[in-house]
Amino acid sequence: MRIRRHFEAALYQKPPGAKELLQALPLNRWAIVTSCTKHLAYVRIRAAGLPEPKFIVTSNDITRGKPDPEPYIKGAQALSFVTKDCIVMEDAPAGIRSGKSAGARVVALQTTERDELLHAAGADFIVKDCSALKFVSGASTDKLVFDLQNPPAAFR
């Protein structure tokens, strides 16, 4: 039942702040890493009204899924980065463990699981949803700069 609700939410609802955050980022600086198939990923992306990524890693592209680090290592490679220079946005403990074991920093979203489970999985930060983060700039350096839009209580 929980999986069905999660699927329906992902399919029919735009996650708060996700579209705005992705539209603000340079297209070559973000990727989607998902456990579903490539076809289903694009169905969900379009249904949620999100911009299509330049880079996507799906179950079709890996041999070991989350919580193994392989999905996020491949995502970082697609972007020509090492994972320690990446930020993973995740809502599931298996994905958080995958990102952390790949060496990335992980921002957990409170959209599907309780804070205790997100924290136990190793999240570096926990925020309500993508609206808690805003892309500020990156013009002067190669680094992307983000700003916390919610009070510090948004981070755990």
N, CA, C and O atoms as a GROMACS GRO file, in nm:
protein
  624
    1MET      N    1   0.083  -0.120   0.000
    1MET     CA    2   0.000   0.000   0.000
    1MET      C    3   0.087   0.126   0.000
    1MET      O    4   0.058   0.220  -0.073
    2ARG      N    5   0.193   0.129   0.080
    2ARG     CA    6   0.281   0.245   0.087
    2ARG      C    7   0.346   0.272  -0.049
    2ARG      O    8   0.358   0.387  -0.091
    3ILE      N    9   0.387   0.165  -0.119
    3ILE     CA   10   0.449   0.180  -0.250
    3ILE      C   11   0.349   0.240  -0.348
    3ILE      O   12   0.384   0.328  -0.427
    4ARG      N   13   0.226   0.194  -0.344
    4ARG     CA   14   0.124   0.246  -0.434
    4ARG      C   15   0.100   0.395  -0.410
    4ARG      O   16   0.091   0.473  -0.505
    5ARG      N   17   0.090   0.436  -0.284
    5ARG     CA   18   0.070   0.577  -0.254
    5ARG      C   19   0.187   0.660  -0.302
    5ARG      O   20   0.169   0.769  -0.356
    6HIS      N   21   0.309   0.609  -0.282
    6HIS     CA   22   0.428   0.681  -0.326
    6HIS      C   23   0.426   0.694  -0.478
    6HIS      O   24   0.455   0.801  -0.531
    7PHE      N   25   0.392   0.587  -0.548
    7PHE     CA   26   0.386   0.590  -0.693
    7PHE      C   27   0.282   0.690  -0.740
    7PHE      O   28   0.308   0.768  -0.832
    8GLU      N   29   0.165   0.689  -0.679
    8GLU     CA   30   0.060   0.782  -0.720
    8GLU      C   31   0.101   0.926  -0.694
    8GLU      O   32   0.074   1.014  -0.776
    9ALA      N   33   0.166   0.952  -0.583
    9ALA     CA   34   0.211   1.088  -0.553
    9ALA      C   35   0.315   1.132  -0.655
    9ALA      O   36   0.311   1.245  -0.704
   10ALA      N   37   0.408   1.043  -0.687
   10ALA     CA   38   0.512   1.078  -0.784
   10ALA      C   39   0.454   1.098  -0.923
   10ALA      O   40   0.501   1.182  -1.000
   11LEU      N   41   0.353   1.021  -0.955
   11LEU     CA   42   0.296   1.026  -1.089
   11LEU      C   43   0.205   1.146  -1.110
   11LEU      O   44   0.204   1.205  -1.218
   12TYR      N   45   0.129   1.183  -1.008
   12TYR     CA   46   0.026   1.284  -1.028
   12TYR      C   47   0.053   1.419  -0.962
   12TYR      O   48  -0.020   1.515  -0.987
   13GLN      N   49   0.155   1.430  -0.879
   13GLN     CA   50   0.180   1.555  -0.809
   13GLN      C   51   0.321   1.605  -0.838
   13GLN      O   52   0.416   1.527  -0.844
   14LYS      N   53   0.333   1.734  -0.856
   14LYS     CA   54   0.465   1.795  -0.872
   14LYS      C   55   0.521   1.817  -0.731
   14LYS      O   56   0.458   1.886  -0.651
   15PRO      N   57   0.637   1.760  -0.700
   15PRO     CA   58   0.695   1.783  -0.567
   15PRO      C   59   0.719   1.932  -0.545
   15PRO      O   60   0.774   1.999  -0.633
   16PRO      N   61   0.680   1.988  -0.430
   16PRO     CA   62   0.696   2.131  -0.405
   16PRO      C   63   0.840   2.179  -0.424
   16PRO      O   64   0.933   2.126  -0.363
   17GLY      N   65   0.857   2.279  -0.508
   17GLY     CA   66   0.987   2.340  -0.531
   17GLY      C   67   1.077   2.269  -0.629
   17GLY      O   68   1.179   2.325  -0.670
   18ALA      N   69   1.044   2.147  -0.668
   18ALA     CA   70   1.132   2.070  -0.755
   18ALA      C   71   1.146   2.133  -0.893
   18ALA      O   72   1.257   2.146  -0.944
   19LYS      N   73   1.036   2.172  -0.953
   19LYS     CA   74   1.040   2.231  -1.086
   19LYS      C   75   1.122   2.359  -1.086
   19LYS      O   76   1.206   2.380  -1.173
   20GLU      N   77   1.098   2.445  -0.989
   20GLU     CA   78   1.170   2.572  -0.980
   20GLU      C   79   1.320   2.551  -0.959
   20GLU      O   80   1.402   2.619  -1.021
   21LEU      N   81   1.354   2.458  -0.873
   21LEU     CA   82   1.496   2.430  -0.846
   21LEU      C   83   1.564   2.376  -0.972
   21LEU      O   84   1.672   2.422  -1.008
   22LEU      N   85   1.501   2.279  -1.038
   22LEU     CA   86   1.562   2.220  -1.157
   22LEU      C   87   1.572   2.320  -1.272
   22LEU      O   88   1.669   2.318  -1.347
   23GLN      N   89   1.473   2.407  -1.286
   23GLN     CA   90   1.477   2.508  -1.392
   23GLN      C   91   1.587   2.612  -1.368
   23GLN      O   92   1.640   2.670  -1.462
   24ALA      N   93   1.620   2.636  -1.242
   24ALA     CA   94   1.723   2.735  -1.208
   24ALA      C   95   1.864   2.680  -1.228
   24ALA      O   96   1.958   2.757  -1.248
   25LEU      N   97   1.879   2.549  -1.224
   25LEU     CA   98   2.011   2.488  -1.238
   25LEU      C   99   2.052   2.475  -1.384
   25LEU      O  100   1.967   2.451  -1.470
   26PRO      N  101   2.180   2.492  -1.414
   26PRO     CA  102   2.226   2.465  -1.550
   26PRO      C  103   2.199   2.318  -1.584
   26PRO      O  104   2.223   2.230  -1.502
   27LEU      N  105   2.149   2.292  -1.704
   27LEU     CA  106   2.107   2.157  -1.744
   27LEU      C  107   2.220   2.055  -1.736
   27LEU      O  108   2.196   1.937  -1.712
   28ASN      N  109   2.343   2.099  -1.756
   28ASN     CA  110   2.456   2.006  -1.751
   28ASN      C  111   2.510   1.983  -1.611
   28ASN      O  112   2.613   1.917  -1.594
   29ARG      N  113   2.441   2.036  -1.508
   29ARG     CA  114   2.490   2.023  -1.370
   29ARG      C  115   2.402   1.938  -1.281
   29ARG      O  116   2.427   1.929  -1.161
   30TRP      N  117   2.298   1.875  -1.336
   30TRP     CA  118   2.214   1.787  -1.255
   30TRP      C  119   2.172   1.665  -1.335
   30TRP      O  120   2.168   1.667  -1.458
   31ALA      N  121   2.142   1.559  -1.262
   31ALA     CA  122   2.099   1.434  -1.323
   31ALA      C  123   1.989   1.373  -1.235
   31ALA      O  124   1.979   1.404  -1.117
   32ILE      N  125   1.910   1.288  -1.295
   32ILE     CA  126   1.814   1.210  -1.218
   32ILE      C  127   1.869   1.069  -1.208
   32ILE      O  128   1.909   1.010  -1.307
   33VAL      N  129   1.872   1.017  -1.086
   33VAL     CA  130   1.915   0.880  -1.059
   33VAL      C  131   1.797   0.812  -0.992
   33VAL      O  132   1.758   0.848  -0.881
   34THR      N  133   1.740   0.713  -1.060
   34THR     CA  134   1.618   0.650  -1.010
   34THR      C  135   1.625   0.499  -1.023
   34THR      O  136   1.696   0.446  -1.108
   35SER      N  137   1.550   0.431  -0.939
   35SER     CA  138   1.547   0.286  -0.940
   35SER      C  139   1.449   0.229  -1.041
   35SER      O  140   1.446   0.108  -1.064
   36CYS      N  141   1.368   0.314  -1.102
   36CYS     CA  142   1.270   0.262  -1.198
   36CYS      C  143   1.333   0.253  -1.337
   36CYS      O  144   1.448   0.292  -1.357
   37THR      N  145   1.257   0.200  -1.431
   37THR     CA  146   1.306   0.188  -1.569
   37THR      C  147   1.310   0.325  -1.636
   37THR      O  148   1.247   0.419  -1.589
   38LYS      N  149   1.384   0.334  -1.744
   38LYS     CA  150   1.394   0.460  -1.818
   38LYS      C  151   1.257   0.506  -1.868
   38LYS      O  152   1.222   0.623  -1.856
   39HIS      N  153   1.179   0.413  -1.923
   39HIS     CA  154   1.046   0.448  -1.974
   39HIS      C  155   0.958   0.504  -1.862
   39HIS      O  156   0.896   0.609  -1.878
   40LEU      N  157   0.952   0.434  -1.749
   40LEU     CA  158   0.868   0.479  -1.637
   40LEU      C  159   0.920   0.612  -1.581
   40LEU      O  160   0.840   0.697  -1.541
   41ALA      N  161   1.051   0.631  -1.578
   41ALA     CA  162   1.107   0.757  -1.528
   41ALA      C  163   1.056   0.874  -1.611
   41ALA      O  164   1.015   0.976  -1.556
   42TYR      N  165   1.059   0.862  -1.743
   42TYR     CA  166   1.013   0.972  -1.828
   42TYR      C  167   0.862   0.993  -1.817
   42TYR      O  168   0.815   1.106  -1.827
   43VAL      N  169   0.786   0.886  -1.796
   43VAL     CA  170   0.642   0.901  -1.773
   43VAL      C  171   0.618   0.983  -1.647
   43VAL      O  172   0.537   1.075  -1.647
   44ARG      N  173   0.689   0.950  -1.541
   44ARG     CA  174   0.674   1.022  -1.414
   44ARG      C  175   0.722   1.167  -1.423
   44ARG      O  176   0.657   1.257  -1.370
   45ILE      N  177   0.833   1.189  -1.490
   45ILE     CA  178   0.888   1.325  -1.505
   45ILE      C  179   0.786   1.412  -1.578
   45ILE      O  180   0.757   1.524  -1.535
   46ARG      N  181   0.732   1.361  -1.687
   46ARG     CA  182   0.634   1.439  -1.765
   46ARG      C  183   0.505   1.461  -1.688
   46ARG      O  184   0.448   1.570  -1.692
   47ALA      N  185   0.458   1.358  -1.618
   47ALA     CA  186   0.334   1.370  -1.541
   47ALA      C  187   0.347   1.473  -1.429
   47ALA      O  188   0.250   1.541  -1.395
   48ALA      N  189   0.465   1.483  -1.372
   48ALA     CA  190   0.488   1.580  -1.264
   48ALA      C  191   0.518   1.719  -1.318
   48ALA      O  192   0.527   1.814  -1.240
   49GLY      N  193   0.533   1.733  -1.449
   49GLY     CA  194   0.561   1.863  -1.508
   49GLY      C  195   0.703   1.911  -1.483
   49GLY      O  196   0.729   2.031  -1.486
   50LEU      N  197   0.794   1.819  -1.460
   50LEU     CA  198   0.934   1.855  -1.434
   50LEU      C  199   1.011   1.865  -1.565
   50LEU      O  200   0.976   1.800  -1.663
   51PRO      N  201   1.117   1.946  -1.567
   51PRO     CA  202   1.200   1.951  -1.687
   51PRO      C  203   1.270   1.818  -1.709
   51PRO      O  204   1.308   1.750  -1.613
   52GLU      N  205   1.287   1.780  -1.836
   52GLU     CA  206   1.356   1.655  -1.864
   52GLU      C  207   1.507   1.675  -1.846
   52GLU      O  208   1.562   1.776  -1.889
   53PRO      N  209   1.572   1.578  -1.784
   53PRO     CA  210   1.715   1.590  -1.758
   53PRO      C  211   1.798   1.563  -1.883
   53PRO      O  212   1.756   1.492  -1.974
   54LYS      N  213   1.916   1.620  -1.884
   54LYS     CA  214   2.013   1.587  -1.989
   54LYS      C  215   2.074   1.450  -1.958
   54LYS      O  216   2.108   1.374  -2.048
   55PHE      N  217   2.087   1.421  -1.828
   55PHE     CA  218   2.147   1.295  -1.783
   55PHE      C  219   2.048   1.222  -1.693
   55PHE      O  220   1.987   1.282  -1.604
   56ILE      N  221   2.033   1.092  -1.716
   56ILE     CA  222   1.946   1.011  -1.632
   56ILE      C  223   2.008   0.873  -1.616
   56ILE      O  224   2.057   0.814  -1.713
   57VAL      N  225   2.007   0.822  -1.494
   57VAL     CA  226   2.054   0.687  -1.465
   57VAL      C  227   1.934   0.612  -1.409
   57VAL      O  228   1.874   0.654  -1.310
   58THR      N  229   1.900   0.501  -1.472
   58THR     CA  230   1.785   0.421  -1.429
   58THR      C  231   1.828   0.277  -1.405
   58THR      O  232   1.946   0.244  -1.418
   59SER      N  233   1.733   0.194  -1.369
   59SER     CA  234   1.762   0.052  -1.348
   59SER      C  235   1.816  -0.014  -1.475
   59SER      O  236   1.882  -0.117  -1.468
   60ASN      N  237   1.786   0.046  -1.592
   60ASN     CA  238   1.838  -0.007  -1.718
   60ASN      C  239   1.989   0.012  -1.731
   60ASN      O  240   2.054  -0.056  -1.812
   61ASP      N  241   2.046   0.104  -1.652
   61ASP     CA  242   2.187   0.142  -1.668
   61ASP      C  243   2.281   0.082  -1.564
   61ASP      O  244   2.402   0.102  -1.573
   62ILE      N  245   2.229   0.009  -1.468
   62ILE     CA  246   2.311  -0.040  -1.358
   62ILE      C  247   2.295  -0.191  -1.339
   62ILE      O  248   2.201  -0.251  -1.391
   63THR      N  249   2.387  -0.250  -1.265
   63THR     CA  250   2.375  -0.392  -1.230
   63THR      C  251   2.338  -0.410  -1.084
   63THR      O  252   2.279  -0.511  -1.046
   64ARG      N  253   2.371  -0.310  -1.001
   64ARG     CA  254   2.339  -0.316  -0.858
   64ARG      C  255   2.264  -0.189  -0.820
   64ARG      O  256   2.315  -0.079  -0.838
   65GLY      N  257   2.144  -0.205  -0.769
   65GLY     CA  258   2.062  -0.090  -0.734
   65GLY      C  259   2.086  -0.039  -0.594
   65GLY      O  260   2.167  -0.092  -0.519
   66LYS      N  261   2.014   0.067  -0.562
   66LYS     CA  262   2.021   0.128  -0.429
   66LYS      C  263   1.984   0.023  -0.325
   66LYS      O  264   1.886  -0.049  -0.346
   67PRO      N  265   2.055   0.012  -0.215
   67PRO     CA  266   2.148   0.105  -0.153
   67PRO      C  267   2.294   0.094  -0.198
   67PRO      O  268   2.381   0.158  -0.138
   68ASP      N  269   2.323   0.014  -0.299
   68ASP     CA  270   2.459   0.008  -0.351
   68ASP      C  271   2.498   0.147  -0.406
   68ASP      O  272   2.411   0.220  -0.453
   69PRO      N  273   2.625   0.184  -0.400
   69PRO     CA  274   2.666   0.316  -0.450
   69PRO      C  275   2.666   0.329  -0.602
   69PRO      O  276   2.676   0.441  -0.654
   70GLU      N  277   2.657   0.219  -0.675
   70GLU     CA  278   2.669   0.223  -0.821
   70GLU      C  279   2.580   0.328  -0.889
   70GLU      O  280   2.628   0.399  -0.977
   71PRO      N  281   2.450   0.339  -0.854
   71PRO     CA  282   2.367   0.437  -0.925
   71PRO      C  283   2.420   0.580  -0.914
   71PRO      O  284   2.423   0.653  -1.014
   72TYR      N  285   2.463   0.621  -0.795
   72TYR     CA  286   2.512   0.758  -0.779
   72TYR      C  287   2.652   0.778  -0.833
   72TYR      O  288   2.688   0.888  -0.875
   73ILE      N  289   2.732   0.675  -0.834
   73ILE     CA  290   2.863   0.684  -0.899
   73ILE      C  291   2.843   0.706  -1.048
   73ILE      O  292   2.911   0.790  -1.108
   74LYS      N  293   2.751   0.632  -1.109
   74LYS     CA  294   2.723   0.651  -1.253
   74LYS      C  295   2.662   0.787  -1.281
   74LYS      O  296   2.691   0.848  -1.384
   75GLY      N  297   2.578   0.836  -1.191
   75GLY     CA  298   2.521   0.969  -1.207
   75GLY      C  299   2.629   1.076  -1.206
   75GLY      O  300   2.628   1.167  -1.289
   76ALA      N  301   2.722   1.065  -1.113
   76ALA     CA  302   2.833   1.161  -1.105
   76ALA      C  303   2.921   1.152  -1.229
   76ALA      O  304   2.965   1.254  -1.282
   77GLN      N  305   2.947   1.030  -1.275
   77GLN     CA  306   3.028   1.013  -1.396
   77GLN      C  307   2.961   1.077  -1.517
   77GLN      O  308   3.028   1.137  -1.601
   78ALA      N  309   2.828   1.064  -1.527
   78ALA     CA  310   2.755   1.126  -1.639
   78ALA      C  311   2.774   1.276  -1.639
   78ALA      O  312   2.777   1.339  -1.745
   79LEU      N  313   2.787   1.334  -1.521
   79LEU     CA  314   2.807   1.479  -1.506
   79LEU      C  315   2.955   1.520  -1.512
   79LEU      O  316   2.988   1.638  -1.505
   80SER      N  317   3.042   1.420  -1.524
   80SER     CA  318   3.187   1.441  -1.522
   80SER      C  319   3.236   1.495  -1.388
   80SER      O  320   3.324   1.582  -1.383
   81PHE      N  321   3.177   1.444  -1.280
   81PHE     CA  322   3.217   1.480  -1.145
   81PHE      C  323   3.253   1.355  -1.066
   81PHE      O  324   3.214   1.244  -1.102
   82VAL      N  325   3.327   1.375  -0.957
   82VAL     CA  326   3.343   1.269  -0.859
   82VAL      C  327   3.230   1.287  -0.758
   82VAL      O  328   3.183   1.398  -0.737
   83THR      N  329   3.187   1.179  -0.698
   83THR     CA  330   3.068   1.187  -0.611
   83THR      C  331   3.089   1.276  -0.490
   83THR      O  332   2.992   1.333  -0.439
   84LYS      N  333   3.212   1.291  -0.442
   84LYS     CA  334   3.234   1.378  -0.325
   84LYS      C  335   3.201   1.524  -0.357
   84LYS      O  336   3.181   1.604  -0.265
   85ASP      N  337   3.194   1.558  -0.484
   85ASP     CA  338   3.160   1.694  -0.525
   85ASP      C  339   3.012   1.707  -0.563
   85ASP      O  340   2.971   1.807  -0.621
   86CYS      N  341   2.933   1.605  -0.530
   86CYS     CA  342   2.790   1.605  -0.565
   86CYS      C  343   2.702   1.613  -0.441
   86CYS      O  344   2.742   1.574  -0.332
   87ILE      N  345   2.583   1.665  -0.462
   87ILE     CA  346   2.479   1.664  -0.359
   87ILE      C  347   2.365   1.577  -0.411
   87ILE      O  348   2.314   1.599  -0.521
   88VAL      N  349   2.327   1.481  -0.332
   88VAL     CA  350   2.217   1.391  -0.366
   88VAL      C  351   2.093   1.439  -0.293
   88VAL      O  352   2.098   1.468  -0.173
   89MET      N  353   1.982   1.447  -0.365
   89MET     CA  354   1.852   1.476  -0.304
   89MET      C  355   1.775   1.345  -0.304
   89MET      O  356   1.754   1.286  -0.409
   90GLU      N  357   1.734   1.298  -0.186
   90GLU     CA  358   1.670   1.168  -0.174
   90GLU      C  359   1.554   1.173  -0.076
   90GLU      O  360   1.551   1.255   0.015
   91ASP      N  361   1.457   1.084  -0.097
   91ASP     CA  362   1.345   1.074  -0.004
   91ASP      C  363   1.333   0.936   0.058
   91ASP      O  364   1.242   0.912   0.138
   92ALA      N  365   1.422   0.843   0.023
   92ALA     CA  366   1.412   0.705   0.072
   92ALA      C  367   1.543   0.663   0.139
   92ALA      O  368   1.651   0.698   0.093
   93PRO      N  369   1.532   0.587   0.248
   93PRO     CA  370   1.654   0.541   0.316
   93PRO      C  371   1.751   0.465   0.226
   93PRO      O  372   1.872   0.486   0.238
   94ALA      N  373   1.704   0.380   0.138
   94ALA     CA  374   1.794   0.306   0.049
   94ALA      C  375   1.871   0.402  -0.042
   94ALA      O  376   1.990   0.382  -0.066
   95GLY      N  377   1.805   0.506  -0.090
   95GLY     CA  378   1.871   0.605  -0.174
   95GLY      C  379   1.971   0.688  -0.096
   95GLY      O  380   2.078   0.722  -0.147
   96ILE      N  381   1.937   0.720   0.028
   96ILE     CA  382   2.029   0.794   0.114
   96ILE      C  383   2.155   0.712   0.137
   96ILE      O  384   2.266   0.763   0.125
   97ARG      N  385   2.138   0.584   0.169
   97ARG     CA  386   2.254   0.497   0.191
   97ARG      C  387   2.337   0.485   0.063
   97ARG      O  388   2.460   0.481   0.069
   98SER      N  389   2.271   0.480  -0.052
   98SER     CA  390   2.340   0.473  -0.180
   98SER      C  391   2.426   0.598  -0.202
   98SER      O  392   2.544   0.588  -0.237
   99GLY      N  393   2.367   0.714  -0.181
   99GLY     CA  394   2.441   0.839  -0.198
   99GLY      C  395   2.557   0.852  -0.102
   99GLY      O  396   2.667   0.891  -0.141
  100LYS      N  397   2.533   0.819   0.025
  100LYS     CA  398   2.639   0.828   0.126
  100LYS      C  399   2.752   0.730   0.097
  100LYS      O  400   2.869   0.766   0.108
  101SER      N  401   2.718   0.606   0.060
  101SER     CA  402   2.824   0.508   0.033
  101SER      C  403   2.900   0.541  -0.095
  101SER      O  404   3.013   0.495  -0.113
  102ALA      N  405   2.840   0.622  -0.183
  102ALA     CA  406   2.910   0.669  -0.303
  102ALA      C  407   3.003   0.785  -0.269
  102ALA      O  408   3.090   0.819  -0.349
  103GLY      N  409   2.986   0.846  -0.151
  103GLY     CA  410   3.072   0.955  -0.109
  103GLY      C  411   3.012   1.093  -0.124
  103GLY      O  412   3.081   1.193  -0.103
  104ALA      N  413   2.884   1.102  -0.159
  104ALA     CA  414   2.817   1.231  -0.177
  104ALA      C  415   2.759   1.281  -0.046
  104ALA      O  416   2.740   1.205   0.049
  105ARG      N  417   2.730   1.411  -0.042
  105ARG     CA  418   2.650   1.467   0.066
  105ARG      C  419   2.505   1.446   0.027
  105ARG      O  420   2.470   1.455  -0.091
  106VAL      N  421   2.420   1.419   0.126
  106VAL     CA  422   2.281   1.386   0.097
  106VAL      C  423   2.185   1.479   0.171
  106VAL      O  424   2.192   1.494   0.293
  107VAL      N  425   2.096   1.540   0.095
  107VAL     CA  426   1.986   1.618   0.150
  107VAL      C  427   1.863   1.529   0.139
  107VAL      O  428   1.822   1.492   0.029
  108ALA      N  429   1.804   1.496   0.253
  108ALA     CA  430   1.685   1.411   0.255
  108ALA      C  431   1.559   1.496   0.255
  108ALA      O  432   1.552   1.598   0.323
  109LEU      N  433   1.462   1.453   0.178
  109LEU     CA  434   1.333   1.521   0.170
  109LEU      C  435   1.231   1.448   0.257
  109LEU      O  436   1.222   1.325   0.252
  110GLN      N  437   1.155   1.523   0.335
  110GLN     CA  438   1.055   1.464   0.426
  110GLN      C  439   0.926   1.430   0.353
  110GLN      O  440   0.817   1.445   0.410
  111THR      N  441   0.934   1.384   0.231
  111THR     CA  442   0.814   1.362   0.151
  111THR      C  443   0.754   1.223   0.164
  111THR      O  444   0.634   1.206   0.141
  112THR      N  445   0.834   1.124   0.201
  112THR     CA  446   0.780   0.987   0.208
  112THR      C  447   0.812   0.912   0.337
  112THR      O  448   0.745   0.814   0.369
  113GLU      N  449   0.912   0.956   0.412
  113GLU     CA  450   0.954   0.883   0.532
  113GLU      C  451   0.967   0.976   0.652
  113GLU      O  452   0.976   1.098   0.639
  114ARG      N  453   0.968   0.914   0.771
  114ARG     CA  454   0.985   0.989   0.896
  114ARG      C  455   1.132   1.032   0.910
  114ARG      O  456   1.223   0.967   0.860
  115ASP      N  457   1.151   1.142   0.980
  115ASP     CA  458   1.285   1.196   1.003
  115ASP      C  459   1.379   1.093   1.063
  115ASP      O  460   1.497   1.087   1.027
  116GLU      N  461   1.329   1.012   1.156
  116GLU     CA  462   1.414   0.913   1.223
  116GLU      C  463   1.476   0.817   1.122
  116GLU      O  464   1.594   0.782   1.134
  117LEU      N  465   1.399   0.775   1.022
  117LEU     CA  466   1.450   0.682   0.922
  117LEU      C  467   1.549   0.752   0.828
  117LEU      O  468   1.648   0.691   0.786
  118LEU      N  469   1.522   0.877   0.795
  118LEU     CA  470   1.612   0.953   0.708
  118LEU      C  471   1.746   0.976   0.779
  118LEU      O  472   1.853   0.962   0.719
  119HIS      N  473   1.738   1.013   0.906
  119HIS     CA  474   1.859   1.036   0.986
  119HIS      C  475   1.938   0.906   1.003
  119HIS      O  476   2.060   0.905   0.985
  120ALA      N  477   1.869   0.797   1.037
  120ALA     CA  478   1.936   0.669   1.057
  120ALA      C  479   2.005   0.620   0.930
  120ALA      O  480   2.105   0.549   0.937
  121ALA      N  481   1.952   0.656   0.814
  121ALA     CA  482   2.012   0.616   0.687
  121ALA      C  483   2.138   0.696   0.655
  121ALA      O  484   2.215   0.659   0.567
  122GLY      N  485   2.158   0.809   0.728
  122GLY     CA  486   2.281   0.885   0.711
  122GLY      C  487   2.267   1.021   0.645
  122GLY      O  488   2.368   1.080   0.605
  123ALA      N  489   2.145   1.072   0.632
  123ALA     CA  490   2.126   1.203   0.568
  123ALA      C  491   2.209   1.311   0.636
  123ALA      O  492   2.216   1.316   0.759
  124ASP      N  493   2.271   1.396   0.557
  124ASP     CA  494   2.347   1.509   0.612
  124ASP      C  495   2.253   1.620   0.655
  124ASP      O  496   2.277   1.686   0.756
  125PHE      N  497   2.146   1.640   0.578
  125PHE     CA  498   2.045   1.741   0.607
  125PHE      C  499   1.908   1.683   0.577
  125PHE      O  500   1.894   1.597   0.491
  126ILE      N  501   1.808   1.731   0.650
  126ILE     CA  502   1.670   1.690   0.624
  126ILE      C  503   1.589   1.817   0.605
  126ILE      O  504   1.591   1.906   0.690
  127VAL      N  505   1.518   1.826   0.493
  127VAL     CA  506   1.435   1.942   0.464
  127VAL      C  507   1.294   1.894   0.429
  127VAL      O  508   1.273   1.779   0.391
  128LYS      N  509   1.199   1.986   0.442
  128LYS     CA  510   1.059   1.954   0.414
  128LYS      C  511   1.041   1.906   0.270
  128LYS      O  512   0.982   1.801   0.246
  129ASP      N  513   1.092   1.985   0.175
  129ASP     CA  514   1.083   1.951   0.033
  129ASP      C  515   1.181   2.040  -0.043
  129ASP      O  516   1.258   2.114   0.019
  130CYS      N  517   1.178   2.035  -0.174
  130CYS     CA  518   1.274   2.112  -0.255
  130CYS      C  519   1.258   2.263  -0.242
  130CYS      O  520   1.351   2.337  -0.274
  131SER      N  521   1.143   2.309  -0.195
  131SER     CA  522   1.124   2.453  -0.178
  131SER      C  523   1.213   2.509  -0.068
  131SER      O  524   1.225   2.631  -0.055
  132ALA      N  525   1.275   2.424   0.012
  132ALA     CA  526   1.365   2.470   0.118
  132ALA      C  527   1.501   2.514   0.063
  132ALA      O  528   1.578   2.579   0.134
  133LEU      N  529   1.529   2.478  -0.061
  133LEU     CA  530   1.658   2.513  -0.122
  133LEU      C  531   1.637   2.604  -0.242
  133LEU      O  532   1.541   2.588  -0.318
  134LYS      N  533   1.728   2.698  -0.258
  134LYS     CA  534   1.723   2.788  -0.372
  134LYS      C  535   1.862   2.798  -0.432
  134LYS      O  536   1.960   2.819  -0.360
  135PHE      N  537   1.870   2.783  -0.562
  135PHE     CA  538   1.997   2.802  -0.632
  135PHE      C  539   2.024   2.951  -0.637
  135PHE      O  540   1.940   3.028  -0.684
  136VAL      N  541   2.141   2.993  -0.588
  136VAL     CA  542   2.173   3.134  -0.581
  136VAL      C  543   2.255   3.176  -0.703
  136VAL      O  544   2.212   3.262  -0.780
  137SER      N  545   2.371   3.114  -0.720
  137SER     CA  546   2.457   3.149  -0.834
  137SER      C  547   2.569   3.050  -0.845
  137SER      O  548   2.579   2.955  -0.767
  138GLY      N  549   2.652   3.073  -0.938
  138GLY     CA  550   2.771   2.994  -0.958
  138GLY      C  551   2.855   3.060  -1.065
  138GLY      O  552   2.950   3.001  -1.118
  139ALA      N  553   2.820   3.185  -1.096
  139ALA     CA  554   2.883   3.256  -1.207
  139ALA      C  555   3.032   3.279  -1.186
  139ALA      O  556   3.109   3.272  -1.281
  140SER      N  557   3.074   3.306  -1.062
  140SER     CA  558   3.214   3.340  -1.040
  140SER      C  559   3.304   3.217  -1.026
  140SER      O  560   3.426   3.229  -1.038
  141THR      N  561   3.247   3.102  -1.000
  141THR     CA  562   3.327   2.980  -0.985
  141THR      C  563   3.256   2.866  -1.054
  141THR      O  564   3.148   2.882  -1.110
  142ASP      N  565   3.318   2.749  -1.050
  142ASP     CA  566   3.255   2.630  -1.105
  142ASP      C  567   3.157   2.567  -1.007
  142ASP      O  568   3.086   2.473  -1.041
  143LYS      N  569   3.154   2.620  -0.885
  143LYS     CA  570   3.067   2.563  -0.783
  143LYS      C  571   2.928   2.624  -0.789
  143LYS      O  572   2.912   2.743  -0.818
  144LEU      N  573   2.828   2.542  -0.762
  144LEU     CA  574   2.691   2.591  -0.750
  144LEU      C  575   2.669   2.631  -0.606
  144LEU      O  576   2.716   2.564  -0.514
  145VAL      N  577   2.598   2.739  -0.584
  145VAL     CA  578   2.573   2.790  -0.450
  145VAL      C  579   2.423   2.782  -0.423
  145VAL      O  580   2.341   2.826  -0.503
  146PHE      N  581   2.389   2.725  -0.308
  146PHE     CA  582   2.250   2.713  -0.268
  146PHE      C  583   2.226   2.792  -0.141
  146PHE      O  584   2.318   2.814  -0.062
  147ASP      N  585   2.103   2.834  -0.122
  147ASP     CA  586   2.065   2.909  -0.003
  147ASP      C  587   1.948   2.837   0.063
  147ASP      O  588   1.858   2.789  -0.006
  148LEU      N  589   1.951   2.830   0.194
  148LEU     CA  590   1.842   2.772   0.270
  148LEU      C  591   1.731   2.874   0.283
  148LEU      O  592   1.752   2.982   0.337
  149GLN      N  593   1.613   2.842   0.233
  149GLN     CA  594   1.501   2.935   0.235
  149GLN      C  595   1.417   2.924   0.362
  149GLN      O  596   1.342   3.017   0.394
  150ASN      N  597   1.428   2.817   0.432
  150ASN     CA  598   1.351   2.798   0.556
  150ASN      C  599   1.442   2.824   0.675
  150ASN      O  600   1.564   2.821   0.661
  151PRO      N  601   1.385   2.849   0.791
  151PRO     CA  602   1.469   2.868   0.910
  151PRO      C  603   1.550   2.741   0.940
  151PRO      O  604   1.517   2.634   0.889
  152PRO      N  605   1.654   2.753   1.021
  152PRO     CA  606   1.739   2.637   1.051
  152PRO      C  607   1.664   2.514   1.100
  152PRO      O  608   1.717   2.403   1.092
  153ALA      N  609   1.544   2.530   1.150
  153ALA     CA  610   1.468   2.413   1.195
  153ALA      C  611   1.441   2.317   1.080
  153ALA      O  612   1.410   2.200   1.104
  154ALA      N  613   1.451   2.365   0.956
  154ALA     CA  614   1.431   2.277   0.840
  154ALA      C  615   1.542   2.174   0.829
  154ALA      O  616   1.523   2.067   0.770
  155PHE      N  617   1.659   2.205   0.885
  155PHE     CA  618   1.770   2.113   0.882
  155PHE      C  619   1.779   2.041   1.016
  155PHE      O  620   1.760   2.102   1.122
  156ARG      N  621   1.808   1.915   1.010
  156ARG     CA  622   1.817   1.834   1.133
  156ARG      C  623   1.961   1.794   1.156
  156ARG      O  624   1.992   1.726   1.254
   0.00000   0.00000   0.00000
